Structure formats: structure tokens, C-alpha cells
Amino acid sequence: MGKVIKRAKSEKFRFRIEGDEREWALTKINELKASQLLAIGRASGNADKMEALSGVIESECPGLLDELTVSELEAVIAAWTEESALSGES
């Protein structure tokens, strides 16, 4: 039998939107499925990347996009990517 790759426990980026008591959680970017990460990587331009990231957000946090302004969505994505990068450092 070949080498067995241990599946890591998925880490989450947890956040709240000001004025909303709910806690939302997104899988950290470095823990996404390879197909999701490849789709984000293939996106050209900021609008395409925003759309690819928004697809992940909607699948993990149904309804969240309907509640956010564009600037709030940008803030969520910035915090998510920053938190994901920090968790990947050793």
C-alpha cells in the first residue's frame, strides 16, 4: 500500500458582523478543497477572484452575502485571507 496522507482537522476562521449576534465560520483558505483553491487561482482579475471567493463564502455561510455590503464583503475576505496566511506560518 502507498503512503497514507493524514487528513488534517479543518481549521475555521470565525467572525461576527457588527450588530449581528451570530458567529460565522469559514474554512481557512489553506484548508479548502483543492478544486475550490484551483478555481480561485484560475480567476483573473479582482472581480473574478471576488466571485470565486464569494462562492466559497455562500457555500459555507448560506445567506451571509445577502446581508453584507460590498465593503463589508471585502473586509471579511481581507480578514479571512490574513487569518489563513497567519495560520499557515510555522
Distance bins in CASP14 RR format, pairs under 12 A and 6 or more apart:
PFRMAT RR
TARGET T0000
AUTHOR 0000-0000-0000
RMODE 2
METHOD distances of the structure
MODEL  1
7 31 0 0 0 0 0 1 0 0 0 0 0
7 33 0 0 0 0 0 1 0 0 0 0 0
8 27 0 0 0 0 0 1 0 0 0 0 0
8 28 0 0 0 0 0 1 0 0 0 0 0
8 30 0 0 0 0 1 0 0 0 0 0 0
8 31 1 0 0 1 0 0 0 0 0 0 0
8 32 0 0 0 0 0 1 0 0 0 0 0
8 87 0 0 0 0 0 1 0 0 0 0 0
8 88 0 0 0 0 0 1 0 0 0 0 0
9 27 0 0 0 0 0 1 0 0 0 0 0
9 28 0 0 0 0 0 1 0 0 0 0 0
9 31 0 0 0 0 1 0 0 0 0 0 0
10 25 0 0 0 0 1 0 0 0 0 0 0
10 26 0 0 0 0 0 1 0 0 0 0 0
10 27 1 0 1 0 0 0 0 0 0 0 0
10 28 1 0 0 1 0 0 0 0 0 0 0
10 29 0 0 0 0 0 1 0 0 0 0 0
10 30 0 0 0 0 0 1 0 0 0 0 0
10 31 1 0 1 0 0 0 0 0 0 0 0
10 32 0 0 0 0 1 0 0 0 0 0 0
10 33 0 0 0 0 0 1 0 0 0 0 0
10 60 0 0 0 0 0 1 0 0 0 0 0
10 84 0 0 0 0 0 1 0 0 0 0 0
10 87 0 0 0 0 0 1 0 0 0 0 0
11 25 0 0 0 0 1 0 0 0 0 0 0
11 26 0 0 0 0 0 1 0 0 0 0 0
11 27 1 0 0 1 0 0 0 0 0 0 0
11 28 1 0 1 0 0 0 0 0 0 0 0
11 29 0 0 0 0 0 1 0 0 0 0 0
11 30 0 0 0 0 1 0 0 0 0 0 0
11 31 1 0 1 0 0 0 0 0 0 0 0
11 32 0 0 0 0 0 1 0 0 0 0 0
11 80 0 0 0 0 0 1 0 0 0 0 0
11 83 0 0 0 0 1 0 0 0 0 0 0
11 84 0 0 0 0 1 0 0 0 0 0 0
11 86 0 0 0 0 0 1 0 0 0 0 0
11 87 1 0 1 0 0 0 0 0 0 0 0
11 88 0 0 0 0 1 0 0 0 0 0 0
12 23 0 0 0 0 1 0 0 0 0 0 0
12 24 0 0 0 0 1 0 0 0 0 0 0
12 25 1 0 1 0 0 0 0 0 0 0 0
12 26 1 0 0 1 0 0 0 0 0 0 0
12 27 1 0 0 1 0 0 0 0 0 0 0
12 28 1 0 0 1 0 0 0 0 0 0 0
12 29 0 0 0 0 0 1 0 0 0 0 0
12 31 0 0 0 0 1 0 0 0 0 0 0
12 32 0 0 0 0 0 1 0 0 0 0 0
12 60 0 0 0 0 1 0 0 0 0 0 0
12 61 0 0 0 0 0 1 0 0 0 0 0
12 80 0 0 0 0 0 1 0 0 0 0 0
12 83 0 0 0 0 1 0 0 0 0 0 0
12 84 0 0 0 0 0 1 0 0 0 0 0
12 87 0 0 0 0 0 1 0 0 0 0 0
13 23 0 0 0 0 0 1 0 0 0 0 0
13 24 0 0 0 0 1 0 0 0 0 0 0
13 25 1 0 0 1 0 0 0 0 0 0 0
13 26 1 0 1 0 0 0 0 0 0 0 0
13 27 1 0 0 1 0 0 0 0 0 0 0
13 28 1 0 1 0 0 0 0 0 0 0 0
13 29 0 0 0 0 1 0 0 0 0 0 0
13 30 0 0 0 0 0 1 0 0 0 0 0
13 31 0 0 0 0 1 0 0 0 0 0 0
13 32 0 0 0 0 0 1 0 0 0 0 0
13 56 0 0 0 0 0 1 0 0 0 0 0
13 57 0 0 0 0 0 1 0 0 0 0 0
13 60 0 0 0 0 1 0 0 0 0 0 0
13 61 0 0 0 0 0 1 0 0 0 0 0
13 76 0 0 0 0 1 0 0 0 0 0 0
13 77 0 0 0 0 0 1 0 0 0 0 0
13 78 0 0 0 0 0 1 0 0 0 0 0
13 79 1 0 0 1 0 0 0 0 0 0 0
13 80 1 0 1 0 0 0 0 0 0 0 0
13 81 0 0 0 0 1 0 0 0 0 0 0
13 82 0 0 0 0 1 0 0 0 0 0 0
13 83 1 0 1 0 0 0 0 0 0 0 0
13 84 1 0 0 1 0 0 0 0 0 0 0
13 85 0 0 0 0 0 1 0 0 0 0 0
13 86 0 0 0 0 1 0 0 0 0 0 0
13 87 0 0 0 0 1 0 0 0 0 0 0
14 22 0 0 0 0 0 1 0 0 0 0 0
14 23 1 0 1 0 0 0 0 0 0 0 0
14 24 1 0 0 1 0 0 0 0 0 0 0
14 25 1 0 1 0 0 0 0 0 0 0 0
14 26 0 0 0 0 1 0 0 0 0 0 0
14 27 0 0 0 0 0 1 0 0 0 0 0
14 28 0 0 0 0 0 1 0 0 0 0 0
14 60 0 0 0 0 0 1 0 0 0 0 0
14 61 0 0 0 0 0 1 0 0 0 0 0
14 76 0 0 0 0 0 1 0 0 0 0 0
14 79 0 0 0 0 0 1 0 0 0 0 0
14 80 0 0 0 0 0 1 0 0 0 0 0
14 83 0 0 0 0 1 0 0 0 0 0 0
15 22 0 0 0 0 0 1 0 0 0 0 0
15 23 1 0 0 1 0 0 0 0 0 0 0
15 24 1 0 1 0 0 0 0 0 0 0 0
15 25 1 0 0 1 0 0 0 0 0 0 0
15 26 1 0 0 1 0 0 0 0 0 0 0
15 28 0 0 0 0 0 1 0 0 0 0 0
15 57 0 0 0 0 0 1 0 0 0 0 0
15 60 0 0 0 0 0 1 0 0 0 0 0
15 61 0 0 0 0 1 0 0 0 0 0 0
15 64 0 0 0 0 0 1 0 0 0 0 0
15 68 0 0 0 0 0 1 0 0 0 0 0
15 72 0 0 0 0 0 1 0 0 0 0 0
15 75 0 0 0 0 1 0 0 0 0 0 0
15 76 1 0 0 1 0 0 0 0 0 0 0
15 77 0 0 0 0 0 1 0 0 0 0 0
15 78 0 0 0 0 0 1 0 0 0 0 0
15 79 1 0 0 1 0 0 0 0 0 0 0
15 80 1 0 0 1 0 0 0 0 0 0 0
15 82 0 0 0 0 0 1 0 0 0 0 0
15 83 0 0 0 0 1 0 0 0 0 0 0
16 22 1 0 0 1 0 0 0 0 0 0 0
16 23 1 0 1 0 0 0 0 0 0 0 0
16 24 1 0 0 1 0 0 0 0 0 0 0
16 25 0 0 0 0 0 1 0 0 0 0 0
16 61 0 0 0 0 0 1 0 0 0 0 0
16 64 0 0 0 0 0 1 0 0 0 0 0
16 67 0 0 0 0 0 1 0 0 0 0 0
16 72 0 0 0 0 0 1 0 0 0 0 0
16 76 0 0 0 0 0 1 0 0 0 0 0
16 79 0 0 0 0 0 1 0 0 0 0 0
17 23 0 0 0 0 1 0 0 0 0 0 0
17 24 1 0 0 1 0 0 0 0 0 0 0
17 61 0 0 0 0 0 1 0 0 0 0 0
17 63 0 0 0 0 0 1 0 0 0 0 0
17 64 0 0 0 0 1 0 0 0 0 0 0
17 65 0 0 0 0 0 1 0 0 0 0 0
17 66 0 0 0 0 0 1 0 0 0 0 0
17 67 1 0 0 1 0 0 0 0 0 0 0
17 68 1 0 0 1 0 0 0 0 0 0 0
17 69 0 0 0 0 0 1 0 0 0 0 0
17 71 0 0 0 0 0 1 0 0 0 0 0
17 72 1 0 0 1 0 0 0 0 0 0 0
17 73 0 0 0 0 0 1 0 0 0 0 0
17 75 0 0 0 0 1 0 0 0 0 0 0
17 76 0 0 0 0 1 0 0 0 0 0 0
17 79 0 0 0 0 0 1 0 0 0 0 0
18 67 0 0 0 0 0 1 0 0 0 0 0
18 68 0 0 0 0 0 1 0 0 0 0 0
18 69 0 0 0 0 0 1 0 0 0 0 0
18 72 0 0 0 0 1 0 0 0 0 0 0
18 75 0 0 0 0 0 1 0 0 0 0 0
18 76 0 0 0 0 0 1 0 0 0 0 0
19 67 0 0 0 0 0 1 0 0 0 0 0
19 72 0 0 0 0 0 1 0 0 0 0 0
20 61 0 0 0 0 0 1 0 0 0 0 0
20 63 0 0 0 0 0 1 0 0 0 0 0
20 64 0 0 0 0 1 0 0 0 0 0 0
20 67 1 0 0 1 0 0 0 0 0 0 0
20 68 0 0 0 0 0 1 0 0 0 0 0
20 72 0 0 0 0 0 1 0 0 0 0 0
22 61 0 0 0 0 1 0 0 0 0 0 0
22 62 0 0 0 0 0 1 0 0 0 0 0
22 63 0 0 0 0 0 1 0 0 0 0 0
22 64 0 0 0 0 1 0 0 0 0 0 0
22 67 0 0 0 0 1 0 0 0 0 0 0
23 61 0 0 0 0 0 1 0 0 0 0 0
23 64 0 0 0 0 0 1 0 0 0 0 0
24 57 0 0 0 0 1 0 0 0 0 0 0
24 58 0 0 0 0 0 1 0 0 0 0 0
24 60 0 0 0 0 1 0 0 0 0 0 0
24 61 1 0 1 0 0 0 0 0 0 0 0
24 62 0 0 0 0 0 1 0 0 0 0 0
24 63 0 0 0 0 1 0 0 0 0 0 0
24 64 1 0 1 0 0 0 0 0 0 0 0
24 65 0 0 0 0 0 1 0 0 0 0 0
24 67 0 0 0 0 1 0 0 0 0 0 0
24 68 0 0 0 0 0 1 0 0 0 0 0
24 72 0 0 0 0 0 1 0 0 0 0 0
24 76 0 0 0 0 1 0 0 0 0 0 0
24 79 0 0 0 0 0 1 0 0 0 0 0
24 80 0 0 0 0 0 1 0 0 0 0 0
25 31 0 0 0 0 0 1 0 0 0 0 0
25 57 0 0 0 0 0 1 0 0 0 0 0
25 60 1 0 0 1 0 0 0 0 0 0 0
25 61 1 0 0 1 0 0 0 0 0 0 0
25 64 0 0 0 0 0 1 0 0 0 0 0
25 76 0 0 0 0 0 1 0 0 0 0 0
25 80 0 0 0 0 0 1 0 0 0 0 0
25 83 0 0 0 0 0 1 0 0 0 0 0
26 32 0 0 0 0 1 0 0 0 0 0 0
26 36 0 0 0 0 0 1 0 0 0 0 0
26 53 0 0 0 0 1 0 0 0 0 0 0
26 54 0 0 0 0 0 1 0 0 0 0 0
26 55 0 0 0 0 0 1 0 0 0 0 0
26 56 1 0 0 1 0 0 0 0 0 0 0
26 57 1 0 0 1 0 0 0 0 0 0 0
26 58 0 0 0 0 0 1 0 0 0 0 0
26 59 0 0 0 0 1 0 0 0 0 0 0
26 60 1 0 1 0 0 0 0 0 0 0 0
26 61 1 0 0 1 0 0 0 0 0 0 0
26 64 0 0 0 0 1 0 0 0 0 0 0
26 76 0 0 0 0 1 0 0 0 0 0 0
26 77 0 0 0 0 1 0 0 0 0 0 0
26 79 0 0 0 0 1 0 0 0 0 0 0
26 80 1 0 1 0 0 0 0 0 0 0 0
26 81 0 0 0 0 0 1 0 0 0 0 0
26 83 0 0 0 0 1 0 0 0 0 0 0
26 84 0 0 0 0 1 0 0 0 0 0 0
27 33 0 0 0 0 1 0 0 0 0 0 0
27 36 0 0 0 0 1 0 0 0 0 0 0
27 37 0 0 0 0 0 1 0 0 0 0 0
27 53 0 0 0 0 0 1 0 0 0 0 0
27 56 1 0 0 1 0 0 0 0 0 0 0
27 57 0 0 0 0 0 1 0 0 0 0 0
27 59 0 0 0 0 1 0 0 0 0 0 0
27 60 1 0 0 1 0 0 0 0 0 0 0
27 61 0 0 0 0 0 1 0 0 0 0 0
27 80 0 0 0 0 1 0 0 0 0 0 0
27 83 0 0 0 0 0 1 0 0 0 0 0
27 84 0 0 0 0 1 0 0 0 0 0 0
27 87 0 0 0 0 0 1 0 0 0 0 0
28 36 0 0 0 0 0 1 0 0 0 0 0
28 37 0 0 0 0 0 1 0 0 0 0 0
28 56 0 0 0 0 0 1 0 0 0 0 0
28 60 0 0 0 0 0 1 0 0 0 0 0
28 79 0 0 0 0 0 1 0 0 0 0 0
28 80 1 0 0 1 0 0 0 0 0 0 0
28 81 0 0 0 0 1 0 0 0 0 0 0
28 82 0 0 0 0 0 1 0 0 0 0 0
28 83 1 0 0 1 0 0 0 0 0 0 0
28 84 1 0 1 0 0 0 0 0 0 0 0
28 85 0 0 0 0 1 0 0 0 0 0 0
28 86 0 0 0 0 1 0 0 0 0 0 0
28 87 1 0 1 0 0 0 0 0 0 0 0
28 88 0 0 0 0 1 0 0 0 0 0 0
29 36 0 0 0 0 1 0 0 0 0 0 0
29 37 1 0 0 1 0 0 0 0 0 0 0
29 40 1 0 0 1 0 0 0 0 0 0 0
29 41 0 0 0 0 0 1 0 0 0 0 0
29 49 0 0 0 0 0 1 0 0 0 0 0
29 52 0 0 0 0 0 1 0 0 0 0 0
29 53 0 0 0 0 1 0 0 0 0 0 0
29 56 0 0 0 0 1 0 0 0 0 0 0
29 57 0 0 0 0 0 1 0 0 0 0 0
29 60 0 0 0 0 0 1 0 0 0 0 0
29 77 0 0 0 0 1 0 0 0 0 0 0
29 78 0 0 0 0 0 1 0 0 0 0 0
29 79 0 0 0 0 0 1 0 0 0 0 0
29 80 1 0 0 1 0 0 0 0 0 0 0
29 81 1 0 0 1 0 0 0 0 0 0 0
29 82 0 0 0 0 1 0 0 0 0 0 0
29 83 0 0 0 0 1 0 0 0 0 0 0
29 84 1 1 0 0 0 0 0 0 0 0 0
29 85 1 0 0 1 0 0 0 0 0 0 0
29 86 0 0 0 0 0 1 0 0 0 0 0
29 87 0 0 0 0 1 0 0 0 0 0 0
29 88 0 0 0 0 1 0 0 0 0 0 0
30 36 0 0 0 0 0 1 0 0 0 0 0
30 37 0 0 0 0 1 0 0 0 0 0 0
30 40 0 0 0 0 0 1 0 0 0 0 0
30 80 0 0 0 0 0 1 0 0 0 0 0
30 81 0 0 0 0 0 1 0 0 0 0 0
30 83 0 0 0 0 0 1 0 0 0 0 0
30 84 1 0 1 0 0 0 0 0 0 0 0
30 85 0 0 0 0 1 0 0 0 0 0 0
30 86 0 0 0 0 0 1 0 0 0 0 0
30 87 1 0 0 1 0 0 0 0 0 0 0
30 88 1 0 1 0 0 0 0 0 0 0 0
30 89 0 0 0 0 0 1 0 0 0 0 0
31 37 0 0 0 0 1 0 0 0 0 0 0
31 56 0 0 0 0 0 1 0 0 0 0 0
31 60 0 0 0 0 0 1 0 0 0 0 0
31 80 0 0 0 0 0 1 0 0 0 0 0
31 83 0 0 0 0 0 1 0 0 0 0 0
31 84 1 0 0 1 0 0 0 0 0 0 0
31 87 0 0 0 0 1 0 0 0 0 0 0
31 88 0 0 0 0 1 0 0 0 0 0 0
32 38 0 0 0 0 1 0 0 0 0 0 0
32 39 0 0 0 0 1 0 0 0 0 0 0
32 40 1 0 0 1 0 0 0 0 0 0 0
32 41 0 0 0 0 0 1 0 0 0 0 0
32 52 0 0 0 0 0 1 0 0 0 0 0
32 53 0 0 0 0 0 1 0 0 0 0 0
32 55 0 0 0 0 0 1 0 0 0 0 0
32 56 1 0 0 1 0 0 0 0 0 0 0
32 57 0 0 0 0 0 1 0 0 0 0 0
32 59 0 0 0 0 0 1 0 0 0 0 0
32 60 0 0 0 0 1 0 0 0 0 0 0
32 80 0 0 0 0 0 1 0 0 0 0 0
32 81 0 0 0 0 0 1 0 0 0 0 0
32 84 0 0 0 0 1 0 0 0 0 0 0
33 39 0 0 0 0 1 0 0 0 0 0 0
33 40 0 0 0 0 0 1 0 0 0 0 0
33 56 0 0 0 0 1 0 0 0 0 0 0
33 59 0 0 0 0 0 1 0 0 0 0 0
33 60 0 0 0 0 0 1 0 0 0 0 0
34 40 0 0 0 0 0 1 0 0 0 0 0
34 41 0 0 0 0 0 1 0 0 0 0 0
35 41 0 0 0 0 0 1 0 0 0 0 0
35 42 0 0 0 0 0 1 0 0 0 0 0
35 52 0 0 0 0 0 1 0 0 0 0 0
35 56 0 0 0 0 0 1 0 0 0 0 0
35 59 0 0 0 0 0 1 0 0 0 0 0
36 42 0 0 0 0 0 1 0 0 0 0 0
36 43 0 0 0 0 0 1 0 0 0 0 0
36 52 0 0 0 0 1 0 0 0 0 0 0
36 53 0 0 0 0 1 0 0 0 0 0 0
36 54 0 0 0 0 0 1 0 0 0 0 0
36 55 0 0 0 0 1 0 0 0 0 0 0
36 56 1 0 1 0 0 0 0 0 0 0 0
36 57 0 0 0 0 0 1 0 0 0 0 0
36 58 0 0 0 0 0 1 0 0 0 0 0
36 59 0 0 0 0 1 0 0 0 0 0 0
36 60 0 0 0 0 1 0 0 0 0 0 0
37 43 0 0 0 0 0 1 0 0 0 0 0
37 49 0 0 0 0 0 1 0 0 0 0 0
37 52 0 0 0 0 1 0 0 0 0 0 0
37 53 0 0 0 0 0 1 0 0 0 0 0
37 56 0 0 0 0 1 0 0 0 0 0 0
37 84 0 0 0 0 0 1 0 0 0 0 0
38 52 0 0 0 0 1 0 0 0 0 0 0
39 48 0 0 0 0 1 0 0 0 0 0 0
39 49 0 0 0 0 1 0 0 0 0 0 0
39 51 0 0 0 0 1 0 0 0 0 0 0
39 52 1 0 1 0 0 0 0 0 0 0 0
39 53 0 0 0 0 1 0 0 0 0 0 0
39 54 0 0 0 0 0 1 0 0 0 0 0
39 55 0 0 0 0 1 0 0 0 0 0 0
39 56 0 0 0 0 1 0 0 0 0 0 0
39 59 0 0 0 0 0 1 0 0 0 0 0
40 48 0 0 0 0 1 0 0 0 0 0 0
40 49 1 0 0 1 0 0 0 0 0 0 0
40 50 0 0 0 0 0 1 0 0 0 0 0
40 51 0 0 0 0 1 0 0 0 0 0 0
40 52 1 0 1 0 0 0 0 0 0 0 0
40 53 1 0 0 1 0 0 0 0 0 0 0
40 54 0 0 0 0 0 1 0 0 0 0 0
40 55 0 0 0 0 1 0 0 0 0 0 0
40 56 1 0 0 1 0 0 0 0 0 0 0
40 57 0 0 0 0 0 1 0 0 0 0 0
40 77 0 0 0 0 0 1 0 0 0 0 0
40 80 0 0 0 0 0 1 0 0 0 0 0
40 81 0 0 0 0 0 1 0 0 0 0 0
40 84 0 0 0 0 0 1 0 0 0 0 0
41 48 0 0 0 0 1 0 0 0 0 0 0
41 49 1 0 0 1 0 0 0 0 0 0 0
41 51 0 0 0 0 0 1 0 0 0 0 0
41 52 1 0 0 1 0 0 0 0 0 0 0
41 53 0 0 0 0 0 1 0 0 0 0 0
41 56 0 0 0 0 0 1 0 0 0 0 0
42 48 0 0 0 0 1 0 0 0 0 0 0
42 49 0 0 0 0 1 0 0 0 0 0 0
42 51 0 0 0 0 0 1 0 0 0 0 0
42 52 1 0 0 1 0 0 0 0 0 0 0
43 49 1 0 1 0 0 0 0 0 0 0 0
43 50 0 0 0 0 1 0 0 0 0 0 0
43 51 1 0 0 1 0 0 0 0 0 0 0
43 52 1 0 1 0 0 0 0 0 0 0 0
43 53 0 0 0 0 1 0 0 0 0 0 0
43 54 0 0 0 0 0 1 0 0 0 0 0
43 55 0 0 0 0 0 1 0 0 0 0 0
43 56 0 0 0 0 0 1 0 0 0 0 0
44 50 0 0 0 0 0 1 0 0 0 0 0
44 51 0 0 0 0 0 1 0 0 0 0 0
44 52 0 0 0 0 0 1 0 0 0 0 0
45 51 0 0 0 0 1 0 0 0 0 0 0
45 52 0 0 0 0 0 1 0 0 0 0 0
45 53 0 0 0 0 0 1 0 0 0 0 0
46 52 0 0 0 0 0 1 0 0 0 0 0
46 53 0 0 0 0 0 1 0 0 0 0 0
46 54 0 0 0 0 0 1 0 0 0 0 0
46 70 0 0 0 0 0 1 0 0 0 0 0
46 74 0 0 0 0 1 0 0 0 0 0 0
46 77 0 0 0 0 0 1 0 0 0 0 0
47 53 0 0 0 0 0 1 0 0 0 0 0
47 54 0 0 0 0 0 1 0 0 0 0 0
47 70 0 0 0 0 0 1 0 0 0 0 0
47 74 0 0 0 0 0 1 0 0 0 0 0
48 54 0 0 0 0 0 1 0 0 0 0 0
48 55 0 0 0 0 0 1 0 0 0 0 0
49 55 0 0 0 0 0 1 0 0 0 0 0
49 56 0 0 0 0 0 1 0 0 0 0 0
49 74 0 0 0 0 0 1 0 0 0 0 0
49 77 0 0 0 0 1 0 0 0 0 0 0
49 81 0 0 0 0 0 1 0 0 0 0 0
50 56 0 0 0 0 0 1 0 0 0 0 0
50 57 0 0 0 0 0 1 0 0 0 0 0
50 65 0 0 0 0 0 1 0 0 0 0 0
50 68 0 0 0 0 0 1 0 0 0 0 0
50 70 0 0 0 0 1 0 0 0 0 0 0
50 73 1 0 0 1 0 0 0 0 0 0 0
50 74 1 0 0 1 0 0 0 0 0 0 0
50 76 0 0 0 0 0 1 0 0 0 0 0
50 77 1 0 0 1 0 0 0 0 0 0 0
50 78 0 0 0 0 0 1 0 0 0 0 0
50 81 0 0 0 0 0 1 0 0 0 0 0
51 57 0 0 0 0 0 1 0 0 0 0 0
51 58 0 0 0 0 0 1 0 0 0 0 0
51 65 0 0 0 0 0 1 0 0 0 0 0
51 73 0 0 0 0 0 1 0 0 0 0 0
51 77 0 0 0 0 0 1 0 0 0 0 0
52 58 0 0 0 0 0 1 0 0 0 0 0
52 59 0 0 0 0 0 1 0 0 0 0 0
52 77 0 0 0 0 0 1 0 0 0 0 0
53 59 0 0 0 0 0 1 0 0 0 0 0
53 60 0 0 0 0 0 1 0 0 0 0 0
53 61 0 0 0 0 0 1 0 0 0 0 0
53 65 0 0 0 0 0 1 0 0 0 0 0
53 73 0 0 0 0 1 0 0 0 0 0 0
53 74 0 0 0 0 0 1 0 0 0 0 0
53 76 0 0 0 0 1 0 0 0 0 0 0
53 77 1 0 1 0 0 0 0 0 0 0 0
53 78 0 0 0 0 0 1 0 0 0 0 0
53 80 1 0 0 1 0 0 0 0 0 0 0
53 81 0 0 0 0 1 0 0 0 0 0 0
53 84 0 0 0 0 0 1 0 0 0 0 0
54 60 0 0 0 0 0 1 0 0 0 0 0
54 61 0 0 0 0 0 1 0 0 0 0 0
54 63 0 0 0 0 0 1 0 0 0 0 0
54 64 0 0 0 0 1 0 0 0 0 0 0
54 65 1 0 0 1 0 0 0 0 0 0 0
54 66 0 0 0 0 0 1 0 0 0 0 0
54 68 0 0 0 0 1 0 0 0 0 0 0
54 70 0 0 0 0 0 1 0 0 0 0 0
54 73 1 0 0 1 0 0 0 0 0 0 0
54 74 0 0 0 0 0 1 0 0 0 0 0
54 76 0 0 0 0 1 0 0 0 0 0 0
54 77 0 0 0 0 1 0 0 0 0 0 0
54 80 0 0 0 0 0 1 0 0 0 0 0
55 61 0 0 0 0 0 1 0 0 0 0 0
55 62 0 0 0 0 0 1 0 0 0 0 0
55 63 0 0 0 0 0 1 0 0 0 0 0
55 64 0 0 0 0 0 1 0 0 0 0 0
55 65 0 0 0 0 1 0 0 0 0 0 0
55 73 0 0 0 0 0 1 0 0 0 0 0
55 77 0 0 0 0 0 1 0 0 0 0 0
56 62 0 0 0 0 0 1 0 0 0 0 0
56 64 0 0 0 0 0 1 0 0 0 0 0
56 65 0 0 0 0 0 1 0 0 0 0 0
56 76 0 0 0 0 0 1 0 0 0 0 0
56 77 0 0 0 0 1 0 0 0 0 0 0
56 80 0 0 0 0 1 0 0 0 0 0 0
56 81 0 0 0 0 0 1 0 0 0 0 0
56 84 0 0 0 0 0 1 0 0 0 0 0
57 63 0 0 0 0 1 0 0 0 0 0 0
57 64 1 0 0 1 0 0 0 0 0 0 0
57 65 1 0 0 1 0 0 0 0 0 0 0
57 66 0 0 0 0 0 1 0 0 0 0 0
57 67 0 0 0 0 0 1 0 0 0 0 0
57 68 0 0 0 0 1 0 0 0 0 0 0
57 72 0 0 0 0 0 1 0 0 0 0 0
57 73 1 0 0 1 0 0 0 0 0 0 0
57 74 0 0 0 0 0 1 0 0 0 0 0
57 76 1 0 0 1 0 0 0 0 0 0 0
57 77 1 0 0 1 0 0 0 0 0 0 0
57 79 0 0 0 0 0 1 0 0 0 0 0
57 80 0 0 0 0 1 0 0 0 0 0 0
57 81 0 0 0 0 0 1 0 0 0 0 0
58 64 1 0 0 1 0 0 0 0 0 0 0
58 65 1 0 1 0 0 0 0 0 0 0 0
58 66 0 0 0 0 1 0 0 0 0 0 0
58 67 0 0 0 0 0 1 0 0 0 0 0
58 68 0 0 0 0 0 1 0 0 0 0 0
58 73 0 0 0 0 0 1 0 0 0 0 0
58 76 0 0 0 0 0 1 0 0 0 0 0
59 65 0 0 0 0 0 1 0 0 0 0 0
60 76 0 0 0 0 0 1 0 0 0 0 0
60 80 0 0 0 0 0 1 0 0 0 0 0
61 67 0 0 0 0 1 0 0 0 0 0 0
61 68 0 0 0 0 1 0 0 0 0 0 0
61 73 0 0 0 0 0 1 0 0 0 0 0
61 76 0 0 0 0 1 0 0 0 0 0 0
61 80 0 0 0 0 0 1 0 0 0 0 0
64 72 0 0 0 0 1 0 0 0 0 0 0
64 73 0 0 0 0 1 0 0 0 0 0 0
64 76 0 0 0 0 1 0 0 0 0 0 0
64 77 0 0 0 0 0 1 0 0 0 0 0
64 80 0 0 0 0 0 1 0 0 0 0 0
65 72 0 0 0 0 1 0 0 0 0 0 0
65 73 1 0 0 1 0 0 0 0 0 0 0
65 76 0 0 0 0 1 0 0 0 0 0 0
65 77 0 0 0 0 0 1 0 0 0 0 0
66 72 0 0 0 0 0 1 0 0 0 0 0
66 73 0 0 0 0 0 1 0 0 0 0 0
67 73 0 0 0 0 1 0 0 0 0 0 0
67 76 0 0 0 0 0 1 0 0 0 0 0
68 74 0 0 0 0 1 0 0 0 0 0 0
68 75 0 0 0 0 1 0 0 0 0 0 0
68 76 1 0 0 1 0 0 0 0 0 0 0
68 77 0 0 0 0 0 1 0 0 0 0 0
69 75 0 0 0 0 1 0 0 0 0 0 0
69 76 0 0 0 0 0 1 0 0 0 0 0
70 76 0 0 0 0 0 1 0 0 0 0 0
70 77 0 0 0 0 0 1 0 0 0 0 0
71 77 0 0 0 0 0 1 0 0 0 0 0
71 78 0 0 0 0 0 1 0 0 0 0 0
72 78 0 0 0 0 0 1 0 0 0 0 0
72 79 0 0 0 0 0 1 0 0 0 0 0
73 79 0 0 0 0 0 1 0 0 0 0 0
73 80 0 0 0 0 0 1 0 0 0 0 0
74 80 0 0 0 0 0 1 0 0 0 0 0
74 81 0 0 0 0 0 1 0 0 0 0 0
75 81 0 0 0 0 0 1 0 0 0 0 0
75 82 0 0 0 0 0 1 0 0 0 0 0
76 82 0 0 0 0 0 1 0 0 0 0 0
76 83 0 0 0 0 0 1 0 0 0 0 0
77 83 0 0 0 0 0 1 0 0 0 0 0
77 84 0 0 0 0 0 1 0 0 0 0 0
78 84 0 0 0 0 0 1 0 0 0 0 0
78 85 0 0 0 0 0 1 0 0 0 0 0
79 85 0 0 0 0 0 1 0 0 0 0 0
79 86 0 0 0 0 0 1 0 0 0 0 0
80 86 0 0 0 0 0 1 0 0 0 0 0
80 87 0 0 0 0 0 1 0 0 0 0 0
81 87 0 0 0 0 0 1 0 0 0 0 0
81 88 0 0 0 0 0 1 0 0 0 0 0
82 88 0 0 0 0 0 1 0 0 0 0 0
82 89 0 0 0 0 0 1 0 0 0 0 0
83 89 0 0 0 0 0 1 0 0 0 0 0
END
